[in-house]
Amino acid sequence: MYRIVFLLLSSLLLVSCLNKKADTIDLPYYNEPDFTPIFLTNTSEMESKIKHTIADFSFLDQDSTLISQKKIEGKIHIANFIFTTCGSICPKMTTNLKIVNDSLKNHSDIVLLSYSVTPWIDTPSVLKKYKAKNKITNPNWHFLTGSKNDIYSLARKSYFAEEDIGFSKDSNEFLHTEHFILVDKTKRIRGIYNGTLELEMQQMLDDIKTLEKENN
């Protein structure tokens, strides 16, 4: 009798631990442009404590296909901000994001969004040539162009692309940032990385794996 009770209690504890593990959140959330991390103990706290999400958007990619928030709904995505005539940090950022891209080529639920900060220059055809030049074939890596005001507002207000320093800027001030931003399936920011540092790409890959487990 005691053995049966012991086994029942052990089973209940095991199930409880497994449920707790499944509900555990290992990556922080970010609500503000100062990127102060907010750690939650379980997913039930998310809706009440994490109010900031990426706003809806709609831009053309290199194939003149309309890419919107609805198009990537329920997917993890990585965002960065480049321009094709950039001779400083952008080539390095693209090279480093390719490292991430190559490691995720079998992950159809991961989307990469490279927004142009000179959309008046970077038309879809220019972006198509840029993607080809960099030997990028992943159909889930989109190079986006559109309204400058819309891109700059999304970058600064939604992605916190320049952190605190950029949050109060307007669209007349040029946007230039080395940051990669990791966004989860609920449109919430979960990571920020220096896109010029190859070492940080491995950290991003590790964090993506954590996110994938979190959402399973």
SEPADREN-406251 format. One record per residue: residue number from 1; x, z, y of N, C-alpha, C in turn. Coordinates in pm, 1 decimal. Layout:
<nodes>
NODE  seq        nX        nZ        nY       caX       caZ       caY        cX        cZ        cY
NODE  NUM         X         Z         Y         X         Z         Y         X         Z         Y
...
</nodes>
This chain:
<nodes>
NODE  seq        nX        nZ        nY       caX       caZ       caY        cX        cZ        cY
NODE    1      83.3       0.0    -121.1       0.0       0.0       0.0      86.6       0.0     126.0
NODE    2     187.3      93.0     126.3     275.6     100.6     241.3     354.1     -29.6     261.1
NODE    3     389.4     -91.7     149.5     465.1    -217.6     156.6     380.5    -327.0     221.2
NODE    4     250.0    -330.1     185.9     158.8    -430.9     243.1     143.9    -409.1     392.7
NODE    5     127.6    -282.8     431.4     113.8    -250.5     574.7     240.3    -290.2     649.6
NODE    6     357.0    -259.6     589.7     485.3    -293.9     652.4     498.8    -444.4     673.1
NODE    7     459.5    -521.0     570.1     468.6    -667.1     579.4     374.5    -722.3     684.7
NODE    8     256.0    -662.9     692.8     159.4    -706.7     794.5     211.7    -679.2     934.0
NODE    9     267.2    -558.9     954.0     322.2    -523.9    1085.6     441.3    -612.3    1121.7
NODE   10     524.8    -639.7    1022.5     641.1    -726.9    1045.7     597.9    -866.7    1085.2
NODE   11     491.6    -916.6    1018.9     440.2   -1050.1    1049.8     384.8   -1056.0    1191.1
NODE   12     313.3    -951.0    1230.3     255.8    -945.4    1365.5     364.8    -941.8    1471.2
NODE   13     470.0    -863.5    1444.0     582.0    -857.0    1538.7     652.5    -990.2    1550.3
NODE   14     669.7   -1058.3    1436.6     735.3   -1189.4    1437.4     655.3   -1289.5    1516.6
NODE   15     523.7   -1293.8    1495.9     436.8   -1385.6    1570.3     440.9   -1354.5    1718.6
NODE   16     440.8   -1224.2    1750.3     446.2   -1182.1    1890.6     575.0   -1228.0    1956.2
NODE   17     686.3   -1212.5    1885.0     815.9   -1255.3    1938.7     822.9   -1405.3    1956.5
NODE   18     768.1   -1479.8    1860.1     768.7   -1626.1    1869.0     685.3   -1673.2    1987.3
NODE   19     569.2   -1610.1    2006.7     483.2   -1646.0    2119.4     551.0   -1615.6    2251.6
NODE   20     618.9   -1500.7    2254.2     689.4   -1462.6    2376.5     800.1   -1562.0    2407.0
NODE   21     873.2   -1603.7    2301.7     981.9   -1700.5    2319.0     928.6   -1833.5    2368.1
NODE   22     815.3   -1875.9    2313.8     756.3   -2005.1    2352.1     709.2   -2002.6    2496.0
NODE   23     672.4   -1880.3    2543.6     618.0   -1867.3    2678.0     725.4   -1831.8    2779.9
NODE   24     849.1   -1812.7    2731.6     958.1   -1773.6    2820.4     999.8   -1890.8    2909.2
NODE   25    1029.4   -1859.8    3035.6    1074.3   -1961.5    3129.9    1219.1   -1932.6    3165.6
NODE   26    1309.1   -2021.8    3128.1    1451.6   -1999.1    3149.1    1503.2   -2055.6    3281.4
NODE   27    1441.8   -2162.0    3332.0    1486.2   -2221.9    3456.9    1404.8   -2167.4    3574.4
NODE   28    1469.5   -2152.0    3689.8    1395.9   -2103.4    3806.9    1308.5   -2212.9    3868.1
NODE   29    1220.4   -2171.9    3956.6    1141.9   -2262.4    4040.3    1194.5   -2250.1    4183.6
NODE   30    1163.1   -2352.2    4265.3    1205.6   -2348.9    4405.2    1085.8   -2381.3    4494.2
NODE   31    1050.7   -2286.5    4580.2     935.4   -2299.5    4668.1     972.3   -2336.4    4811.0
NODE   32    1099.0   -2308.5    4848.6    1142.5   -2322.4    4987.6    1270.1   -2406.0    4996.4
NODE   33    1295.4   -2467.4    5115.7    1414.7   -2553.2    5130.6    1547.4   -2478.9    5129.2
NODE   34    1544.3   -2345.4    5130.4    1670.2   -2272.2    5117.9    1711.6   -2258.5    4970.9
NODE   35    1626.7   -2309.3    4881.8    1653.2   -2310.0    4738.7    1683.7   -2170.8    4682.0
NODE   36    1607.4   -2073.8    4728.1    1613.8   -1941.5    4665.8    1542.6   -1950.8    4530.2
NODE   37    1611.8   -1920.2    4420.7    1548.9   -1934.1    4288.9    1442.3   -1828.1    4264.7
NODE   38    1333.2   -1870.4    4203.8    1226.2   -1778.5    4165.6    1212.4   -1784.8    4014.3
NODE   39    1237.3   -1672.7    3949.2    1227.1   -1667.0    3804.1    1094.5   -1602.5    3764.4
NODE   40    1025.7   -1665.3    3672.5     900.0   -1612.0    3622.1     918.6   -1563.1    3479.2
NODE   41     837.7   -1467.8    3440.5     848.3   -1415.6    3304.2     764.3   -1495.4    3205.7
NODE   42     657.8   -1560.3    3254.7     576.5   -1644.3    3166.2     500.5   -1747.2    3248.2
NODE   43     449.1   -1847.7    3180.2     385.1   -1961.0    3246.8     255.7   -1924.4    3319.1
NODE   44     193.7   -1813.9    3282.6      67.1   -1775.7    3345.6      85.4   -1740.1    3493.2
NODE   45     209.8   -1711.8    3534.0     237.3   -1676.6    3673.4     255.5   -1799.2    3762.2
NODE   46     276.6   -1914.2    3702.2     317.2   -2032.5    3777.5     218.4   -2070.6    3887.6
NODE   47      90.9   -2084.6    3853.4      -8.2   -2132.4    3949.2     -20.0   -2041.4    4070.9
NODE   48      -8.0   -1912.1    4050.1     -25.4   -1817.8    4160.1     100.2   -1799.1    4244.8
NODE   49     218.5   -1815.0    4184.7     342.4   -1786.1    4256.3     419.2   -1908.8    4304.0
NODE   50     400.8   -2021.8    4237.3     476.6   -2142.1    4273.6     380.2   -2244.1    4334.2
NODE   51     370.5   -2240.9    4464.8     273.6   -2325.7    4533.9     327.6   -2464.3    4567.1
NODE   52     459.5   -2475.1    4580.4     515.9   -2602.5    4626.0     523.1   -2705.2    4512.9
NODE   53     470.9   -2823.9    4538.8     481.7   -2935.8    4444.8     519.7   -3062.2    4522.0
NODE   54     569.8   -3160.5    4451.6     603.9   -3288.9    4513.6     474.5   -3359.9    4553.2
NODE   55     467.7   -3403.6    4677.9     346.9   -3469.3    4728.9     327.2   -3605.6    4662.8
NODE   56     204.6   -3653.9    4668.5     176.1   -3787.0    4615.2     253.0   -3892.4    4694.8
NODE   57     295.0   -3997.1    4626.6     369.5   -4104.1    4692.2     334.8   -4237.0    4628.2
NODE   58     373.2   -4344.0    4694.9     350.6   -4479.0    4642.3     450.0   -4573.5    4707.6
NODE   59     544.0   -4625.7    4628.9     647.2   -4715.5    4680.3     669.9   -4831.4    4583.0
NODE   60     730.3   -4936.6    4633.0     765.1   -5050.9    4548.8     902.8   -5029.8    4487.7
NODE   61     916.9   -5070.7    4360.2    1049.4   -5063.3    4299.9    1118.7   -5199.0    4306.4
NODE   62    1230.3   -5211.9    4239.3    1312.8   -5333.2    4244.0    1241.6   -5455.9    4187.6
NODE   63    1136.5   -5434.5    4111.0    1059.7   -5545.7    4055.0     929.5   -5569.2    4130.6
NODE   64     919.7   -5506.0    4248.8     797.6   -5512.2    4331.0     676.7   -5452.5    4259.9
NODE   65     704.7   -5361.2    4167.1     598.9   -5287.7    4098.0     569.9   -5160.0    4175.4
NODE   66     443.1   -5129.3    4193.5     405.3   -5008.3    4266.4     427.0   -4886.4    4176.7
NODE   67     513.3   -4797.1    4222.9     540.4   -4672.2    4151.4     482.0   -4557.8    4232.5
NODE   68     391.4   -4485.0    4171.3     324.6   -4374.3    4240.6     337.9   -4246.9    4158.5
NODE   69     297.0   -4136.7    4220.6     297.3   -4009.8    4148.1     210.0   -4019.1    4023.4
NODE   70     100.9   -4093.0    4035.0      10.5   -4110.2    3921.5      80.0   -4181.4    3806.2
NODE   71     170.8   -4273.5    3840.4     241.8   -4352.8    3739.3     334.4   -4265.9    3654.2
NODE   72     385.7   -4158.0    3713.6     479.2   -4072.7    3640.1     416.6   -3936.9    3607.5
NODE   73     286.9   -3929.5    3616.4     214.6   -3804.3    3589.6     251.2   -3748.3    3451.8
NODE   74     278.7   -3618.2    3447.7     308.5   -3553.2    3320.9     448.3   -3579.5    3268.2
NODE   75     537.4   -3633.6    3353.7     674.5   -3662.0    3310.9     774.0   -3583.3    3395.6
NODE   76     886.1   -3551.3    3335.1     998.0   -3492.3    3409.2    1064.1   -3604.7    3488.2
NODE   77    1105.1   -3577.0    3612.2    1179.2   -3681.4    3682.9    1294.7   -3624.8    3765.5
NODE   78    1390.4   -3713.2    3789.5    1507.4   -3683.3    3871.8    1501.1   -3773.8    3994.0
NODE   79    1520.8   -3716.4    4111.9    1517.6   -3796.2    4234.5    1652.2   -3788.1    4306.8
NODE   80    1692.4   -3900.7    4364.2    1805.6   -3898.3    4456.5    1782.1   -4001.4    4565.4
NODE   81    1869.2   -4000.2    4667.3    1847.6   -4082.6    4786.2    1976.2   -4156.2    4820.4
NODE   82    1968.1   -4290.1    4818.3    2086.6   -4373.2    4834.0    2056.3   -4488.6    4928.6
NODE   83    2156.5   -4571.3    4955.2    2133.4   -4702.8    5016.4    2241.0   -4798.3    4966.4
NODE   84    2203.6   -4922.3    4949.5    2289.8   -5017.5    4878.3    2416.0   -5054.1    4954.3
NODE   85    2416.5   -5036.0    5086.7    2535.3   -5070.0    5165.0    2626.3   -4949.3    5186.2
NODE   86    2592.9   -4838.4    5125.7    2672.1   -4715.5    5138.6    2807.6   -4733.7    5070.4
NODE   87    2913.1   -4699.4    5143.2    3047.5   -4713.3    5086.9    3112.8   -4579.6    5059.3
NODE   88    3037.7   -4470.5    5078.4    3097.3   -4338.0    5059.7    3047.3   -4271.9    4932.3
NODE   89    2942.8   -4190.8    4942.4    2902.3   -4111.2    4826.1    2808.1   -4183.2    4729.8
NODE   90    2736.8   -4285.0    4776.8    2633.9   -4348.0    4692.7    2687.6   -4411.6    4564.5
NODE   91    2798.1   -4486.5    4570.4    2850.2   -4544.2    4445.2    2883.0   -4436.9    4341.3
NODE   92    2940.6   -4326.1    4386.8    2973.6   -4216.9    4295.4    2846.6   -4154.1    4238.8
NODE   93    2746.0   -4139.5    4323.0    2619.6   -4082.3    4278.2    2553.6   -4170.8    4172.2
NODE   94    2556.4   -4300.4    4194.9    2496.8   -4393.0    4098.0    2573.0   -4389.3    3966.1
NODE   95    2706.2   -4385.3    3974.1    2788.5   -4376.1    3853.6    2757.8   -4248.4    3776.0
NODE   96    2743.9   -4137.8    3847.6    2716.6   -4010.5    3781.5    2575.5   -4004.5    3723.2
NODE   97    2480.0   -4064.7    3794.3    2344.1   -4065.0    3740.9    2335.1   -4154.1    3617.1
NODE   98    2424.8   -4251.5    3608.0    2429.6   -4334.6    3487.6    2471.2   -4252.0    3366.2
NODE   99    2554.5   -4151.4    3387.3    2593.8   -4062.5    3277.5    2469.9   -3993.5    3221.4
NODE  100    2385.8   -3945.4    3312.4    2260.4   -3881.1    3272.3    2168.7   -3982.8    3206.2
NODE  101    2157.8   -4098.0    3269.5    2072.4   -4204.8    3218.1    2111.4   -4245.2    3075.6
NODE  102    2240.3   -4261.6    3052.3    2287.5   -4304.9    2920.4    2258.9   -4200.1    2813.1
NODE  103    2256.8   -4074.4    2853.4    2227.8   -3967.6    2757.6    2078.7   -3952.5    2731.0
NODE  104    1997.1   -4012.8    2816.2    1851.7   -3996.8    2805.3    1780.9   -4126.5    2766.5
NODE  105    1855.2   -4225.5    2719.1    1795.6   -4357.1    2697.5    1684.2   -4358.2    2593.0
NODE  106    1680.3   -4256.1    2508.0    1573.4   -4248.0    2408.1    1461.9   -4152.4    2449.4
NODE  107    1465.9   -4109.3    2574.1    1366.0   -4014.8    2625.1    1271.2   -4087.9    2720.1
NODE  108    1162.9   -4136.9    2668.5    1069.1   -4214.4    2750.1     990.9   -4128.5    2848.3
NODE  109     999.8   -3996.3    2832.0     925.3   -3907.4    2920.9    1009.3   -3859.1    3038.9
NODE  110    1129.1   -3917.5    3055.6    1215.4   -3883.8    3169.1    1223.3   -4005.4    3261.4
NODE  111    1195.5   -3983.9    3389.6    1196.9   -4092.8    3487.7    1302.8   -4063.2    3593.7
NODE  112    1375.7   -4166.5    3633.9    1474.5   -4153.4    3740.9    1425.1   -4232.7    3861.9
NODE  113    1424.7   -4168.6    3977.9    1377.4   -4232.5    4100.7    1488.0   -4228.9    4205.2
NODE  114    1540.3   -4345.9    4240.2    1641.5   -4356.5    4345.3    1575.6   -4418.4    4468.2
NODE  115    1550.4   -4335.6    4568.1    1483.7   -4380.1    4690.3    1586.5   -4435.1    4788.9
NODE  116    1557.1   -4550.3    4848.1    1644.9   -4604.7    4951.1    1617.8   -4536.9    5085.1
NODE  117    1724.8   -4495.4    5152.7    1709.5   -4436.0    5285.7    1728.1   -4541.3    5395.3
NODE  118    1752.5   -4667.1    5353.4    1751.4   -4779.2    5448.9    1654.5   -4884.9    5395.6
NODE  119    1526.8   -4850.0    5387.7    1430.0   -4940.2    5325.8    1409.6   -5070.0    5402.8
NODE  120    1445.8   -5070.4    5531.5    1435.6   -5193.3    5609.0    1541.2   -5295.9    5566.0
NODE  121    1644.9   -5250.1    5497.8    1749.7   -5337.5    5442.3    1726.8   -5358.2    5292.5
NODE  122    1696.1   -5250.3    5225.6    1684.8   -5252.5    5079.3    1545.4   -5294.7    5034.5
NODE  123    1523.9   -5424.1    5038.6    1398.8   -5481.9    4988.4    1401.3   -5478.6    4835.4
NODE  124    1288.8   -5504.2    4769.5    1290.8   -5508.1    4622.9    1397.3   -5601.8    4565.5
NODE  125    1414.1   -5717.6    4624.7    1512.5   -5812.4    4571.1    1655.3   -5759.7    4586.3
NODE  126    1683.7   -5689.8    4697.1    1816.4   -5630.0    4717.4    1839.9   -5518.8    4615.1
NODE  127    1737.7   -5438.9    4593.3    1748.3   -5330.2    4496.2    1761.8   -5383.5    4353.3
NODE  128    1697.3   -5495.5    4326.3    1708.4   -5557.6    4193.2    1852.5   -5601.6    4166.2
NODE  129    1916.5   -5660.2    4268.9    2056.0   -5702.0    4255.8    2147.4   -5580.3    4239.0
NODE  130    2115.3   -5473.0    4311.2    2194.7   -5350.3    4303.4    2185.8   -5290.2    4163.2
NODE  131    2068.0   -5288.5    4108.3    2048.5   -5234.5    3973.2    2123.7   -5319.2    3871.1
NODE  132    2116.0   -5450.2    3886.4    2186.4   -5540.5    3794.3    2338.3   -5526.2    3808.5
NODE  133    2384.5   -5515.5    3932.5    2527.8   -5500.9    3959.5    2584.4   -5376.8    3892.0
NODE  134    2503.4   -5272.8    3886.8    2547.6   -5147.5    3826.6    2515.5   -5139.4    3676.5
NODE  135    2470.7   -5255.0    3621.6    2444.2   -5265.7    3477.6    2345.9   -5158.3    3428.6
NODE  136    2240.8   -5140.3    3505.5    2136.5   -5044.1    3470.5    2018.5   -5120.4    3411.8
NODE  137    1985.7   -5092.2    3288.4    1877.0   -5164.6    3221.0    1757.1   -5075.9    3187.7
NODE  138    1770.0   -4947.4    3209.5    1662.3   -4853.9    3177.5    1536.4   -4885.8    3258.9
NODE  139    1424.6   -4919.4    3194.8    1301.3   -4950.2    3268.5    1240.9   -4828.0    3337.2
NODE  140    1288.4   -4708.1    3300.0    1238.4   -4585.5    3362.2    1324.7   -4537.5    3478.4
NODE  141    1421.8   -4620.2    3518.1    1500.6   -4589.5    3638.0    1454.9   -4686.0    3747.1
NODE  142    1384.3   -4632.6    3844.9    1326.3   -4714.0    3951.4    1401.3   -4693.6    4083.3
NODE  143    1434.1   -4804.2    4146.9    1493.1   -4801.0    4281.1    1381.0   -4834.6    4378.9
NODE  144    1351.3   -4739.5    4468.0    1228.5   -4748.1    4546.7    1252.6   -4776.8    4694.2
NODE  145    1159.4   -4854.1    4750.6    1163.3   -4885.8    4893.0    1021.7   -4883.0    4948.3
NODE  146    1012.5   -4872.1    5079.2     879.8   -4865.3    5142.4     891.8   -4821.0    5286.8
NODE  147     793.9   -4749.2    5334.6     794.1   -4699.3    5472.0     904.3   -4595.4    5491.1
NODE  148     984.6   -4616.3    5596.0    1091.0   -4520.1    5625.5    1033.5   -4381.3    5650.7
NODE  149     929.0   -4373.3    5731.0     868.3   -4243.2    5761.1     821.2   -4173.0    5634.8
NODE  150     759.9   -4248.8    5545.1     707.6   -4190.2    5421.8     819.9   -4140.3    5331.2
NODE  151     926.1   -4220.5    5318.8    1039.0   -4181.0    5233.8    1109.2   -4058.5    5291.4
NODE  152    1133.7   -4059.2    5422.3    1204.2   -3947.0    5484.7    1121.7   -3819.2    5479.5
NODE  153     992.7   -3832.2    5500.1     905.4   -3715.7    5494.1     901.3   -3657.9    5352.6
NODE  154     888.4   -3746.0    5254.5     886.6   -3701.9    5115.1    1018.3   -3633.8    5079.1
NODE  155    1129.1   -3693.1    5122.4    1261.4   -3638.2    5091.7    1278.1   -3498.4    5148.6
NODE  156    1241.2   -3482.8    5274.4    1268.2   -3356.4    5343.3    1161.9   -3249.9    5319.6
NODE  157    1037.0   -3288.6    5314.2     928.3   -3190.8    5301.9     894.0   -3158.3    5156.8
NODE  158     907.1   -3257.3    5067.7     871.0   -3234.5    4927.7     991.5   -3201.0    4840.3
NODE  159    1096.2   -3285.1    4849.6    1212.9   -3264.1    4764.1    1314.9   -3166.7    4822.4
NODE  160    1300.7   -3130.2    4951.0    1399.4   -3045.0    5018.7    1538.6   -3106.2    5003.9
NODE  161    1545.2   -3238.7    5018.8    1666.9   -3313.5    4984.9    1790.7   -3269.1    5062.3
NODE  162    1771.5   -3225.4    5187.1    1885.6   -3178.2    5266.0    1881.5   -3026.4    5283.9
NODE  163    1803.2   -2961.4    5202.1    1784.8   -2816.6    5209.1    1736.3   -2776.7    5349.3
NODE  164    1773.8   -2657.2    5394.4    1724.3   -2605.3    5523.0    1759.3   -2696.2    5640.4
NODE  165    1878.6   -2752.7    5635.5    1927.7   -2830.9    5749.1    1841.1   -2953.6    5778.3
NODE  166    1774.1   -3005.3    5675.2    1696.1   -3126.5    5695.3    1546.8   -3104.4    5708.6
NODE  167    1501.1   -2983.9    5676.5    1357.3   -2960.4    5669.6    1287.5   -2982.2    5803.6
NODE  168    1355.8   -2950.7    5912.1    1293.3   -2962.8    6044.3    1328.1   -3093.5    6116.0
NODE  169    1407.3   -3180.4    6053.2    1443.3   -3307.2    6115.9    1326.7   -3404.6    6112.5
NODE  170    1326.8   -3500.3    6204.3    1224.8   -3604.9    6198.6    1287.4   -3733.4    6145.8
NODE  171    1205.5   -3836.7    6133.1    1251.6   -3960.0    6068.1    1347.9   -4041.2    6153.9
NODE  172    1371.1   -4000.3    6277.7    1468.9   -4070.7    6360.8    1611.8   -4031.2    6324.7
NODE  173    1626.7   -3919.6    6257.7    1758.9   -3872.7    6218.5    1789.0   -3920.2    6076.9
NODE  174    1902.6   -3985.1    6062.0    1936.3   -4050.0    5935.0    1945.1   -3949.0    5820.6
NODE  175    1891.9   -3988.5    5708.8    1893.0   -3904.7    5588.9    2009.1   -3945.1    5498.7
NODE  176    2095.8   -3849.3    5469.4    2209.4   -3878.3    5381.8    2241.0   -3751.2    5304.8
NODE  177    2221.8   -3754.0    5176.6    2241.6   -3634.1    5095.6    2297.8   -3669.0    4958.8
NODE  178    2380.2   -3579.0    4906.7    2438.6   -3598.6    4773.9    2355.9   -3532.3    4664.6
NODE  179    2244.3   -3474.5    4698.7    2168.4   -3395.7    4602.4    2087.4   -3479.4    4502.7
NODE  180    2085.2   -3432.8    4379.5    1990.1   -3478.8    4278.1    1890.4   -3364.5    4259.2
NODE  181    1762.8   -3397.1    4251.9    1659.0   -3295.4    4238.2    1585.1   -3316.7    4106.8
NODE  182    1576.5   -3210.7    4028.9    1508.3   -3214.3    3900.0    1367.4   -3156.5    3916.4
NODE  183    1267.4   -3234.9    3873.2    1126.9   -3196.7    3890.5    1059.0   -3194.9    3754.0
NODE  184     982.4   -3090.5    3727.1     919.1   -3078.9    3596.3     787.3   -3155.6    3588.0
NODE  185     719.4   -3143.7    3475.3     596.5   -3220.0    3451.3     481.0   -3177.6    3541.0
NODE  186     493.3   -3060.7    3602.2     387.6   -3012.8    3692.2     420.7   -3042.2    3838.3
NODE  187     523.0   -3124.5    3862.6     566.2   -3167.1    3996.1     635.7   -3057.1    4075.2
NODE  188     689.9   -2957.1    4005.1     759.1   -2846.8    4069.8     910.7   -2861.8    4054.9
NODE  189     984.0   -2826.2    4160.7    1130.0   -2839.8    4160.7    1192.3   -2730.5    4074.0
NODE  190    1282.4   -2773.6    3983.8    1344.4   -2679.8    3890.2    1497.2   -2680.5    3896.5
NODE  191    1554.7   -2775.9    3970.3    1700.3   -2777.2    3978.7    1749.7   -2866.7    4089.9
NODE  192    1866.0   -2831.9    4145.0    1932.7   -2915.8    4245.4    2080.2   -2923.5    4207.5
NODE  193    2138.1   -3044.4    4219.1    2273.9   -3067.7    4171.6    2349.1   -3155.4    4271.5
NODE  194    2479.2   -3136.1    4276.8    2563.6   -3220.3    4360.6    2591.7   -3350.0    4285.2
NODE  195    2534.6   -3458.6    4332.5    2544.2   -3586.6    4263.1    2680.8   -3650.4    4266.7
NODE  196    2773.3   -3594.6    4345.4    2908.7   -3650.5    4349.8    3000.1   -3584.0    4247.1
NODE  197    2949.5   -3480.5    4182.2    3032.9   -3406.1    4085.9    2989.5   -3436.0    3943.0
NODE  198    3077.3   -3499.2    3867.8    3045.5   -3535.6    3729.5    3014.6   -3412.6    3645.0
NODE  199    3083.0   -3301.9    3674.3    3063.9   -3178.8    3599.2    2918.9   -3130.6    3605.3
NODE  200    2851.6   -3153.7    3718.1    2714.8   -3105.6    3734.4    2613.2   -3189.3    3656.3
NODE  201    2654.6   -3306.8    3611.4    2564.3   -3389.8    3532.5    2536.8   -3326.7    3396.2
NODE  202    2638.4   -3262.3    3340.5    2617.8   -3194.3    3212.8    2523.5   -3076.9    3228.7
NODE  203    2535.3   -3006.8    3342.1    2443.5   -2896.6    3367.6    2299.7   -2947.3    3379.1
NODE  204    2284.5   -3061.6    3446.4    2151.2   -3119.0    3458.6    2095.4   -3157.5    3321.4
NODE  205    2177.9   -3216.5    3238.6    2133.5   -3254.0    3103.4    2091.1   -3131.8    3023.1
NODE  206    2166.3   -3024.7    3036.2    2130.4   -2900.2    2967.8    1996.8   -2847.1    3018.8
NODE  207    1977.6   -2856.1    3150.9    1853.1   -2807.5    3210.4    1733.4   -2893.5    3169.5
NODE  208    1756.8   -3022.7    3155.5    1649.3   -3111.8    3110.2    1607.1   -3076.4    2967.7
NODE  209    1704.6   -3047.9    2883.3    1673.6   -3006.0    2746.1    1590.4   -2877.6    2746.9
NODE  210    1625.6   -2786.7    2835.9    1549.9   -2661.6    2848.7    1407.5   -2689.7    2892.8
NODE  211    1391.1   -2781.9    2989.2    1258.4   -2818.0    3037.2    1174.1   -2881.2    2927.5
NODE  212    1235.9   -2966.6    2848.9    1164.4   -3032.6    2740.2    1112.2   -2931.2    2638.4
NODE  213    1194.3   -2831.7    2608.7    1150.6   -2726.3    2516.2    1039.8   -2642.5    2578.7
NODE  214    1051.6   -2618.8    2707.6     953.2   -2537.7    2778.7     814.2   -2602.1    2775.1
NODE  215     811.7   -2732.6    2778.7     685.2   -2804.7    2784.2     629.5   -2840.2    2646.9
NODE  216     699.2   -2806.8    2541.7     652.4   -2836.0    2405.6     567.9   -2720.6    2351.2
</nodes>
